[in-house]
Amino acid sequence: MLTPDILESARGLSDGIVALRRAIHAEPELGLHTPKTMAKVREALADRPLTWREGSSTTGQVATLEGAKPGRRVLLRGDMDALPMEEKTGLDFASRIPNTMHACGHDTHTAMLAGAARLLSAKREEFAGTVDFMFQPGEEGYHGARFMLDDGLIDPLPDAAFALHIMPNAAFGVLAGRAGPLMAAADQFTITVKGRGGHASMPHDCADPVPAAAAIVSAIQAMVTRRFNAASAVVVTVTQMHAGTAHNIIPDDAMLAGTIRTLSPEHREKVHRLVSETVSHVAKAHGVEADCEIEAGFPVTICDERAVALGKHVATGLGGEAGWRDLPDPIMGAEDFSYLLEKVPGAMFFLGVANEGEDWRSCCAIHSPRMHVDENALPKGTAMLAGCALEFLERGWE
């Protein structure tokens, strides 16, 4: 089913893909509710033979395309939400919304998914089975995929699921992936050290939380290096430390916060336990108390080996052997497509969108206020999504 003309078909949709991307980019939205973005998608696909479902928890929707005959079911997903940051690209279509920017490429993900919906709609008489197009808000820490699952929008579950993420500091048009853990679980912790404040000149009359908090930071780092194999990818980073109001006051409390990144459920559980134990023991040694709250974030993104092999086959069909790269290591960022991959086999792939012909190593990464996308790569992403769907519908996991 993966015909040589699929990339050419995607390129024929280039103007629409780019126009939708730019419209979304100029009017970004945050969180679980992105109604203007969803409206742009619905308008762009209004003439396609799709049925739509929406839930109550988010503004996300799932569009379903039925093929000529019954068959397998496959899901393609694109996320829609932006980040709370000022844009500094200087683009003609730069964000018009203060402190809001599509710096993670979700505008491109949505546009490429809409392009895949158009492309596959034109081929519906040529395939058997069903394609679900998941337009999802709330990926940037809001658990949008989980909410859409809980709302029953992914019911029945597909037989396979695929997603794509752009990388502005990766070679133009090259697709990449890996079997097994692709991205990390991401959890947050908040530690409150409770002491007894007083005058800074008389610390012996106080229970100072500040040195205890500083010792906790060091102890957590030692815990990671001494309780986990050096080959294990475990990251615990303290990113915030707050205490005190004046130079001559010992405060009652100090606060620490940060992130935990792991690549297996076993390490995730172990880190949670050891961080809590370390905090408690260090605080006690300093004569203070401490509470440690850990908020579970996204699970580990684990890609099915068969799905990655399918994606590699599609990618090399679109761009030859040079069009695919096997990632040697996971990325310690996190992704809520992991919620789908906990339930069904599938994979996420990366698409390089650095300017064609330029040194991609010098390009800004995602989440940069100056992040730039070479839009000429977007049809390749649309073709990749559509190609994965067609390949799976015809051959499954052969």
N, C-alpha and C positions, 0 to 999 in steps of 0.2 A: 504493500500500500504506500510505502514511502517513495513517492515518485520524485524524479530529479527536478521537477518544476516547482516543488513546494517553496523553495527559497525565492524563486522568481515570482510566485504568487504573492508571497509576503512583501516583496519589494514593490509590487503593484499597489499594495495597501499603504505604502510608506507615508504618503501625504496625510492620510487620516490618522495614522499612528502618531506622527509627530505633532499634528494639530491638537489631538486629544492630550498628549503629554504636556504640551505648552499651556493649554487651558487649565489643566489641573495644577501645573507648577505655579502659575500666576495667582491661584486662589487656593492655597493649601489649607487643610483642616487637621486638627489634632484629635487624638483619642478615638473613642468608640463610635462617635457620631460624626460622620462626614457626609451630610446630606447633599451638599452642592457637588461634591465629587461624584457621588452615586448618581445624581441627576445627569451629569455630563456623560457618564457611561451609558445610562439608559437611553439618552438621546442619540448617542453614537451608534447604538445597536437597535434602534427602534424598528428598523426595517428587516431585522433578522428573525427567523422562525424559532424564537426562544421562549420558554416559559420561565417565569421568575418566582422566586420564593424569598420572603423576608421574615425576620424574627422580631422579637420585642426588646432584646438586650442591646442591639447595635443597629446601625443603619446598613450593615452589610447585607448583600443579597447573593443568591445563587441562581445563575441562569442555566437552564438545561436544554440540550440539543439532542434530539432523537435521530438516530441514523435510519437508513432504509429498512433495516430489520433488527429484531432484538439481538442482543449480544452482551459482551462485557461492558462494565461501567468504569469510566476513568474520570478523575477530577484534576483540573488545572487551577492553580490558585495565584492570585495577585493581591498584594496588600495596598492600602490606599492612604494611610495617615502620614502626616509630616512630623517634623521635629520643632520644639520650641526654641528657635534660634534665628538671629538676623541673617539675611542673605547678603553676601558681598561679592556676587558674581558679576554684576553689571550687565546682565543679560537683558535684552529688550522685553522678555517675558518673565523677568524676575518677580518674586513674590510681592504682591501688593498688600499682604497682611502683616502687620508689625509682629516681630519676634516669632515668625512662623516660616519654615522653609522645608522644601522637599530635598533634604540633604542626604537622604538614605536611598534615593532612587525609586521610591514607591510610586511616584508619578509615571515613571517608565514601566514599572511592573504592571500597573493597571492598563496603560496604553498597549503594551505588548499582549496582554491577556485579551483585551478587547479586539485586537488585531487577529488573534488566534480564533476568537469566536466568529469573526467575519469570514476568515479563511475556511474554517471547518463547516460553517453554514453553507458555503458554496459547494462543498464536497459531500453533503449529507446523503446524497443518493448513492455514494460510492462506498460507504462503510456500514457495517452492522454494529449496533451497540449504542451507548449513551455517553455523552460528555457533559460533565458539570463544570461550570466556570464560577469559581468562588471569588467574589469581589469582597475583600475583607478589610475592615478598618481595625484600628487598635492593635497594631503589631508592636509599636514602640513602648513595650512594657505594660500594655493594657489587657493582654490575654484575649485579643479579639477572636482568634481561632477557637479557643476553648468556649467562649460565649456562643459562637455560631454553632458549634457542636452541641452544646447544652440546649440551644433553642430548637434542635431537631432539623436544622437546615441541611445537614449532611446525612440525611436518612432517606433511602438506604445508603449505607457506607459504600464507597466505590471499591472496586477491586484493586485499584492502583491510584496513586496521587503524585503529581509532579508540580514543582515550582521553580522559579528562576529568580536570581538576585544579581543585579549588576555590580560590577567592580570598576570604579573609575581609575584605579591604579593597577589595572591589569591589561594585557595586550589586547588591542582592538579585535573584536570579533571572535576571540578564542573562548571556547566553553570549557569548563573544568568541573570536576567532582571527585568524590571518593566514596567507596563502600565503608559502612560502619559509621562511627562517630564523625560527623561533619562539623558540628558546632556544639558549644558547651551548654550545660545547664547553667543558669544564672540566677543566683539567689542574693538577697540583700540582708544585711544584718545591722542592727542598731544596739549599741551597748551604752547603758547608763550607769556610770560609776557614782555611787552615793556616799558622800563623806560628811564632814561637819565643818562648816566654814568658820572663818574668823579673821583676825588681823594677820597680815602677811609677815609681820615682824615677830609673831609668836606662834609658829607652826606647831610647837609642842603642845599647844592647847587645842589643836584642831585635829581633824582626820582628813588630810589633804587628798582630794581625789585626782589631782593633776599628775603627780608622779606615778600613781597607780595606773592612770589611763595610759601614760607613756610606756610603762612597763608592759601593759597589755598589748600594745602595738608590737613591741619587740618579741613578746612571748608568742604571739600568733604567727609571726614570720618563722620563728624557730620551730614551732609546732609543725608547720608545713614541711620544712626541710628535714626534720628529724623523725617524723612519723609517717612519711610517705616516700616510696621509692623515687629516686631522682628522675627516673624515666616516666613517672606518672605525671600527667598534666593536671596539676592542682594549683589553682591560684586563689589566694585570699589577700585582698588589697584593702587597706584602710584608706578611705578617700576624704573623710571629714573628721575634724577634731574641734570641739567647741567647749570652752570653759571660761568662767570668770567675766567680770565687768570692769575691773580697775586694777592698777598695778599694785595696790596695797591691800587687796582683798583676796583671801583664800575662799574659793567658792564652795558651796555645798555639793555641787554636782559637776560632772564632766560627761560629755557625750562623744562617742565614736560611731562612725558608720562606714560601710563599705560593701564590697561585693565578693561573692564566692563563685568560682567557676570550676566545674568538674566535667569529666567526660564519661562517667559511668554512674548508674544509680547507687552502686556499692560505695564508691568514693564520696558521692554526694552525702549519703547518710553518715558516713564516718566523719567527714569534715564538720557537719552540723554538730555532732556529738562532741568532737574534740574542741571546737571553738567555745562551746558553752562551758565545758570543763575547765579549759584554760582561763577563761574570764573569771570564773568563780574562784579558782585556786589563787590566781595572782591578786585578786582583790582582797581575799582573806589574808594573804601574806602582808598586805599593806594596811591592814586594819580598817578596811572599808568594805562596802557591799557593792555588788554589781548585778544588773539584770542584762540578759542577752536575748534579744528577740530576733529570730530569723524568719524572714518572709520568703516563702518559696516562689521562685520565678519560673521561667520556661524550663521544660525538661531538656535532656540531651537530644539533639537532632541526629537521629540514627538513620542512615540511608541503606535501603535494601540492596544487597549485592546484585540481584537480578535487575533492579530498576536502574542502577548505575551502568550496568553493561548495556541495557537498552538505550540509555541516554548517550553513551559513548558511540554506539552504533549510529544513532541519529546524527550526532554532531559530526562524526567523520563523513557521513553521507552528505552533509551540508557543506563541509569545508575541508575535506581530506584529513589526513593524519595530523597535519599542522593545526587543524581546527579544534583539537581536543587536548586537554592537559590533565593527567592524573595528579591530583593533589597529594603530596607526600604526607602531609600532617593535617589534623583538624585545625579549625579556626576557633579561638576562644571567645568570640562573640556568641550571641545567642539569637534564637529565632523561634517564633511561636508556631511555625509550620510543624514543629516537633510534636504538637498535640495531634495533628493528623497522622504523622508517621508512627505514633504510638498505637494507632488503631488499624492502619492499613499499610501494606508495603508501598514504598515509593522513594522518591529522591528529590533533593534540591540541587540545582546546578548554578554555577556562577558564569556570568557573561562579561568579558572585558569590554569596556567602553571608553578606554583612553583614546585620545585623538589619533586617528589613523596616521601612521608614519612617525609619530613622536615617541620619545622614550617614556614608556608608561611608568617607570620607576620614579620619575620626577613629578607625577601627577598627584593632586590632592586626593586623599582617601574619602570614603563615605563619612558623613557627619562633619565634614569641613564646610564652613560658610562659603568657600570658594569652589566647591565641588563642581566639576564640569563633565558633561556627557557628550560623546560624539554620537549624535542621533542617527548616523548612518548605520550604526550597529543594531538598532532596534528591530528592523525586519528580520535579522538573524535570530533574535530572541523569539519573535513571533513564530518563525518557522520551526524553532526548536520545540516550543510548547506544542504546536500543532502536530509536529512530527512524532513526538513522544506519544501523544494521544492516538494517532493513527496506527503507529507501530504496535502499541499495546492492544488496541481493539482487534487488530487482525491476527496477531501472533501470541498475545499473552506473554507468558514467561518462557517461551521457547528458547 
